[in-house]
């Protein structure tokens, strides 16, 4: 059985004051069947790790560089994230692909670097609105999977997050049938490449997930959890999503 995962991506939001949301989240959320991951700005990783102490909540980074160290001003290596207390790192988020021109090859290299530092890589894939409307969704997903997921993939250190670009922060959400089609396709494609290893990989859905629609999304085939953006910033919202996942 794949253990469920609720992951929150704070993006470029949050400072010291927002650590109070983590305290509230720990009070209100059950983790009997669900893993919880928060990926705050890098400036908060060490403080958040200390805050949660031995609580069942993991901390992750939002990106890493492919190199272990070097002259890369402003970048953070996977090893630095691990040293700060992170256990996971998001790679290939659409905002990195779009805003920073990251290719599948770069995402693949970042996933490899993550594993080398002992981190779990949350590898993001997803189509744009033009690609969806052009009927290219599954072709895009297949290409991104093949190019972004290294051959050495292990289910213990890999999470795949499907985030349709057009649904991120827009309030738009694919139909349940569309989500199911893509998640089933991802599982099938992973199976072709990785055989039995594919069964253990957790597949997350991301894109305008909120307490009001979480339960129905978590009822879809091959949805093992969610990668949540804005709704993860407030404990009251994120705990509602976690509760829906726990009950699914």
VEXMIGU-326698 format. One line per field, with one value per residue: residue number from 1; residue in one letter; x, y, z of N, C-alpha, C in turn. Coordinates in pm, whole numbers. Atoms other than C-alpha are relative to their C-alpha. Layout:
num: (NUM/...) .
residuo: (a/...) .
neast: (X/...) .
nnorth: (Y/...) .
nup: (Z/...) .
caeast: (X/...) .
canorth: (Y/...) .
caup: (Z/...) .
ceast: (X/...) .
cnorth: (Y/...) .
cup: (Z/...) .
This chain:
num: (1/2/3/4/5/6/7/8/9/10/11/12/13/14/15/16/17/18/19/20/21/22/23/24/25/26/27/28/29/30/31/32/33/34/35/36/37/38/39/40/41/42/43/44/45/46/47/48/49/50/51/52/53/54/55/56/57/58/59/60/61/62/63/64/65/66/67/68/69/70/71/72/73/74/75/76/77/78/79/80/81/82/83/84/85/86/87/88/89/90/91/92/93/94/95/96/97/98/99/100/101/102/103/104/105/106/107/108/109/110/111/112/113/114/115/116/117/118/119/120/121/122/123/124/125/126/127/128/129/130/131/132/133/134/135/136/137/138/139/140/141/142/143/144/145/146/147/148/149/150/151/152/153/154/155/156/157/158/159/160/161/162/163/164/165/166/167/168/169/170/171/172/173/174/175/176/177/178/179/180/181/182/183/184/185/186/187/188/189/190/191/192/193/194/195/196/197/198/199/200/201/202/203/204/205/206/207/208/209/210/211/212/213/214/215/216/217/218/219/220/221/222/223/224/225/226/227/228/229/230/231/232/233/234/235/236/237/238/239/240/241/242/243/244/245/246/247/248) .
residuo: (x/x/x/x/x/x/x/x/x/x/x/x/x/x/x/x/x/x/x/x/x/x/x/x/x/x/x/x/x/x/x/x/x/x/x/x/x/x/x/x/x/x/x/x/x/x/x/x/x/x/x/x/x/x/x/x/x/x/x/x/x/x/x/x/x/x/x/x/x/x/x/x/x/x/x/x/x/x/x/x/x/x/x/x/x/x/x/x/x/x/x/x/x/x/x/x/x/x/x/x/x/x/x/x/x/x/x/x/x/x/x/x/x/x/x/x/x/x/x/x/x/x/x/x/x/x/x/x/x/x/x/x/x/x/x/x/x/x/x/x/x/x/x/x/x/x/x/x/x/x/x/x/x/x/x/x/x/x/x/x/x/x/x/x/x/x/x/x/x/x/x/x/x/x/x/x/x/x/x/x/x/x/x/x/x/x/x/x/x/x/x/x/x/x/x/x/x/x/x/x/x/x/x/x/x/x/x/x/x/x/x/x/x/x/x/x/x/x/x/x/x/x/x/x/x/x/x/x/x/x/x/x/x/x/x/x/x/x/x/x/x/x/x/x/x/x/x/x) .
neast: (84/-72/46/46/-89/49/-118/29/-105/24/-55/-72/90/-24/-112/4/135/80/-31/114/91/-48/43/143/16/-36/106/129/-7/-31/-99/7/-18/-43/-122/15/-123/6/-117/1/-119/-123/-33/74/-14/-65/87/118/-44/-14/132/78/-76/26/137/7/15/-126/-30/-69/-39/82/-85/-143/-91/-48/-136/-14/-50/-67/26/139/56/145/55/-11/-20/81/-69/28/136/-6/-70/92/106/99/-1/54/-16/79/-79/77/130/27/-49/-143/-13/39/-70/-146/-38/-51/37/10/-136/-41/80/-56/-127/32/50/-120/-73/80/-26/-138/-7/87/133/108/30/139/-20/125/27/133/18/56/137/-6/-24/124/102/-47/5/-137/-31/-68/-131/-86/-29/-91/-132/-57/-37/-117/-117/-23/-18/-120/14/-28/113/45/124/-23/-61/59/142/35/112/63/59/30/-46/113/81/-79/30/100/135/50/-35/44/106/-50/-35/-129/-103/-15/-64/-144/-65/-8/-100/-131/-30/-27/-129/-104/-6/-73/-143/-59/61/64/-35/98/115/-26/-19/119/38/76/63/-13/62/124/58/47/83/131/-4/-103/54/32/-126/-69/72/-35/-99/-144/-35/-49/-14/4/-100/90/-65/53/78/-88/-55/84/25/143/26/-79/48/120/-44/-60/110/64/-91/0/128/20) .
nnorth: (-120/-127/-90/-126/-114/-137/-85/-142/-82/-139/-88/-114/-55/42/-44/52/-3/109/125/28/88/137/43/30/118/117/22/35/97/139/57/146/62/-103/-75/-143/-66/-143/-54/-145/-64/54/-75/52/145/40/-36/86/133/-5/-19/124/96/140/16/68/-95/-14/-130/14/-117/-25/13/14/-6/133/19/10/-129/-72/-142/-10/-98/3/135/87/139/99/27/-111/20/109/-49/-90/81/45/142/4/-122/-7/-31/-5/-67/-75/-138/7/30/-117/-123/16/75/133/107/133/46/-67/59/134/-16/-43/117/81/-72/15/134/5/-67/71/-61/53/-96/-16/-40/-57/2/-53/-65/-134/-6/22/142/70/-27/58/145/51/23/126/-4/-85/73/109/-58/-51/115/66/-88/-56/102/78/145/59/-31/94/-54/-54/-132/-72/-32/-70/-91/-51/-132/-70/-138/-91/9/-42/-134/-66/36/99/137/97/89/121/93/-43/33/145/43/-29/79/139/1/-9/131/92/-33/40/145/42/-28/44/128/6/-118/-105/14/-64/-144/-78/-99/-109/-97/-137/-100/-53/92/-70/90/24/97/101/135/62/23/113/121/36/108/-30/-125/40/-118/-128/-105/-113/-130/-103/52/56/-108/-15/129/32/54/120/108/52/85/119/80/65/105/102/72/59) .
nup: (0/3/-105/55/-24/19/9/15/60/-38/105/-57/-101/-137/-83/-136/-54/54/-70/-87/73/-16/-133/9/85/-80/-98/59/109/-28/91/-15/131/94/-23/26/42/27/68/-19/55/-59/-121/-114/-14/-125/-112/2/-42/-145/-58/1/-82/33/48/130/109/72/56/127/76/119/119/-33/114/38/-52/-145/-49/107/23/48/-92/-20/9/-117/39/-72/-126/-92/-49/-97/-118/-71/-61/98/39/136/80/123/120/123/-8/124/-13/30/143/78/-36/4/119/-33/92/-60/-33/-124/-108/-20/-71/-136/-72/-32/-106/-123/-53/-46/-131/-92/-1/85/106/45/139/51/143/28/130/5/52/145/23/-35/103/126/-8/-12/-141/-29/66/-83/-123/33/28/-124/-83/56/-9/-133/-103/29/8/-132/-85/-101/-57/-134/7/112/6/123/-19/122/-18/124/-17/10/-121/-115/-47/83/-43/94/-34/99/-45/-63/107/54/-100/0/124/-6/-105/47/106/-64/-59/110/60/-95/3/121/-13/-126/-41/-131/-80/23/-90/-128/15/-32/100/-60/88/-46/85/-59/-97/-120/-81/59/110/-26/-18/128/71/-61/36/137/15/4/-68/-132/-84/71/-17/-21/-2/-90/-112/-103/-81/-117/-64/8/133/27/-84/64/109/-62/-53/113/46/-103/6/133) .
caeast: (0/124/108/-82/105/-18/255/243/447/467/650/791/566/619/842/890/530/395/564/258/60/278/205/-167/-132/36/-248/-528/-401/-403/-110/-231/-245/-105/243/263/530/580/819/875/1117/1477/1509/1263/1377/1609/1371/1074/1268/1353/992/844/1121/1012/659/547/589/859/1028/1140/1307/1143/1437/1805/2105/2246/2597/2713/2887/3056/3029/2650/2546/2198/2156/2122/2255/2064/2329/2271/1898/1970/2211/1938/1701/1511/1415/1251/1291/1057/1217/1070/780/612/712/1076/1028/857/1029/1380/1373/1433/1427/1347/1722/1782/1497/1642/1984/1826/1644/1975/2143/1859/1908/2281/2218/1975/1662/1329/1263/913/926/662/507/207/68/-20/-367/-267/-138/-456/-682/-467/-519/-150/-179/-77/203/342/316/489/773/820/818/1073/1299/1262/1268/1613/1657/1775/1435/1336/985/1126/1296/1061/722/558/333/94/15/-167/-8/-340/-487/-211/-337/-616/-909/-960/-961/-966/-1265/-1231/-1224/-932/-738/-803/-701/-364/-290/-374/-158/134/110/100/398/602/515/648/981/1027/816/725/904/624/363/532/565/322/136/15/-232/-175/-367/-626/-676/-881/-1090/-1409/-1287/-1023/-1244/-1365/-1013/-876/-1140/-989/-787/-412/-429/-216/-226/-179/82/-93/3/-191/-416/-112/-26/-313/-343/-722/-724/-444/-577/-908/-729/-531/-852/-1007/-700/-698/-1062/-1017) .
canorth: (0/347/581/902/1233/1590/1828/2206/2437/2783/2924/3275/3334/3330/3468/3415/3510/3230/2964/2996/2822/2515/2501/2511/2249/2007/2054/1988/1725/1348/1158/803/723/1039/1188/1567/1771/2148/2314/2668/2930/2824/3095/2905/2546/2527/2712/2506/2183/2287/2386/2051/1860/1496/1561/1357/1642/1659/1971/2016/2261/2413/2368/2275/2318/2022/2079/1993/2330/2601/2951/2963/3281/3264/2891/2616/2263/1952/1890/2234/2163/1835/2009/2260/1976/1908/1554/1635/1879/1983/1972/2070/2279/2454/2793/2685/2543/2860/3137/2990/2789/2456/2163/1799/1730/1987/1845/1498/1618/1787/1467/1278/1546/1520/1147/1195/1417/1170/1367/1251/1418/1547/1561/1786/1747/1904/2056/2413/2527/2539/2184/2068/2237/2101/1745/1703/1638/1273/1329/1609/1397/1104/1326/1493/1160/1009/1314/1412/1083/922/553/493/589/418/449/518/835/955/1127/1237/1543/1610/1980/2105/2446/2609/2504/2638/2937/3006/2852/2627/2253/1969/1739/1426/1228/1436/1393/1019/983/1149/972/631/718/816/487/299/484/432/64/36/183/68/-250/-342/-34/182/46/205/558/805/1023/1362/1596/1971/2269/2472/2199/2327/2180/2208/1988/1772/1475/1418/1454/1202/955/943/641/663/991/928/1283/1644/1910/2218/2580/2870/2657/2520/2862/2854/2572/2593/2527/2272/2072/2042/1898/1661/1546/1472/1272/1085/987/878) .
caup: (0/-89/208/135/113/160/44/79/-144/13/-291/-227/73/446/717/1087/1166/948/1161/1384/1110/1151/1523/1446/1176/1416/1663/1416/1172/1194/1046/1111/740/587/556/570/392/396/150/280/147/210/476/697/653/954/1187/1075/1121/1477/1541/1442/1625/1637/1512/1208/961/695/563/205/-30/-337/-574/-580/-806/-998/-857/-507/-468/-669/-812/-842/-665/-517/-573/-313/-347/-243/21/172/195/371/606/696/787/466/369/33/-254/-534/-880/-1214/-1089/-1380/-1241/-1258/-1605/-1729/-1534/-1544/-1866/-1698/-1940/-1874/-1878/-1604/-1395/-1441/-1323/-1020/-926/-942/-729/-476/-437/-404/-101/54/-32/-174/-509/-584/-964/-1122/-1465/-1638/-1956/-2047/-2148/-2516/-2494/-2319/-2575/-2858/-2741/-2657/-2283/-2278/-2529/-2312/-1998/-2165/-2288/-1949/-1764/-1998/-1985/-1620/-1429/-1412/-1491/-1133/-995/-670/-522/-176/-297/-571/-582/-907/-895/-1183/-1196/-1504/-1554/-1637/-1299/-1075/-878/-1126/-944/-1246/-1187/-1439/-1431/-1222/-1545/-1676/-1351/-1353/-1716/-1655/-1328/-1477/-1777/-1554/-1365/-1693/-1841/-1525/-1540/-1895/-1793/-1435/-1414/-1056/-917/-1058/-816/-515/-657/-504/-754/-633/-797/-775/-904/-711/-450/-156/127/-77/-365/-198/-108/-464/-605/-357/-469/-819/-930/-868/-677/-367/-233/-333/-389/-256/-316/-165/54/239/380/629/880/867/492/476/769/584/285/507/675/336/235/564/511/148) .
ceast: (87/-57/-34/95/-71/122/-43/120/-31/48/73/-92/44/126/-17/-142/-83/33/-113/-100/41/-39/-147/-25/29/-109/-123/2/38/101/0/27/64/133/-26/138/-28/132/-5/114/125/37/-68/26/56/-88/-125/35/13/-136/-77/68/-28/-142/1/-31/136/14/78/41/-86/79/142/81/49/138/1/44/61/-43/-138/-77/-153/-62/27/15/-92/63/-23/-141/-3/65/-88/-116/-107/15/-48/42/-88/94/-94/-137/-18/50/150/21/-29/87/151/47/54/-57/-17/137/50/-76/54/129/-24/-53/117/80/-73/28/141/19/-92/-140/-99/-35/-148/8/-133/-8/-139/-3/-54/-142/-2/20/-123/-104/39/1/135/37/80/137/99/40/100/142/67/42/129/125/37/30/120/-25/18/-113/-32/-124/17/50/-60/-150/-22/-123/-50/-70/-26/27/-117/-90/71/-33/-107/-142/-65/47/-45/-118/63/43/136/114/26/70/151/69/11/106/141/40/37/137/116/18/77/151/63/-59/-61/35/-107/-113/19/15/-131/-23/-88/-67/18/-65/-134/-71/-38/-93/-132/2/95/-56/-27/126/70/-72/33/110/142/37/36/17/1/125/-77/79/-60/-72/87/56/-78/-32/-145/-36/72/-46/-128/32/60/-108/-72/85/0/-126/-20/42) .
cnorth: (125/92/135/115/131/92/145/75/146/99/118/76/-48/55/-57/-8/-119/-135/-38/-93/-146/-55/-39/-126/-128/-33/-66/-115/-140/-50/-153/-70/93/63/146/60/148/42/152/65/-52/69/-56/-147/-39/31/-88/-141/-5/10/-131/-111/-142/-25/-64/95/22/139/-19/133/12/-16/-28/12/-142/-30/-9/132/74/145/18/93/-7/-137/-79/-143/-91/-31/109/-12/-109/45/90/-75/-48/-149/-19/125/-12/32/1/64/88/144/6/-26/123/122/-10/-89/-139/-106/-132/-51/63/-60/-138/8/43/-117/-89/65/-14/-134/-12/62/-67/56/-79/107/-3/59/44/-6/59/80/142/-5/-25/-146/-84/17/-57/-151/-66/-43/-126/-9/81/-74/-111/52/49/-114/-62/84/42/-103/-87/-151/-68/22/-114/58/60/144/88/18/73/87/48/131/62/149/98/-2/51/146/74/-21/-100/-139/-93/-81/-122/-102/36/-34/-150/-51/20/-85/-148/-13/5/-134/-101/25/-37/-152/-52/14/-65/-130/10/119/108/-5/75/151/73/108/105/82/139/96/41/-103/80/-93/-38/-102/-116/-141/-68/-27/-123/-132/-50/-105/55/139/-34/119/124/82/131/131/91/-52/-63/107/23/-137/-42/-61/-133/-117/-60/-93/-130/-93/-75/-115/-116/-87/-75/-147) .
cup: (0/107/-62/39/-32/6/-24/-55/28/-105/65/96/137/62/138/56/-44/63/96/-69/14/137/-1/-81/79/103/-62/-100/47/-102/9/-133/-102/41/-36/-30/-23/-65/9/-78/72/130/125/29/136/121/4/44/152/69/8/78/-45/-49/-139/-115/-63/-60/-130/-59/-125/-129/48/-129/-32/59/152/63/-118/-11/-63/96/6/-6/127/-47/81/135/103/57/106/129/85/64/-94/-27/-143/-75/-124/-116/-120/11/-123/7/-20/-149/-85/29/-16/-116/27/-96/75/43/129/118/34/82/145/84/43/112/133/65/56/137/102/11/-86/-101/-34/-141/-60/-152/-23/-129/15/-54/-150/-32/33/-110/-136/1/19/142/23/-67/82/128/-25/-23/128/94/-48/19/139/109/-34/2/135/99/97/66/138/-3/-111/18/-132/26/-135/31/-137/17/5/124/124/35/-77/51/-93/41/-111/53/66/-105/-61/95/-1/-124/7/105/-39/-108/58/59/-108/-63/92/-2/-120/17/122/56/140/89/-9/101/131/-6/30/-105/66/-109/60/-97/55/88/125/79/-66/-114/25/4/-134/-81/56/-24/-139/0/-9/49/144/95/-86/27/-3/6/105/122/109/92/129/58/-13/-134/-22/84/-55/-114/54/54/-112/-54/98/-9/-132/-5) .
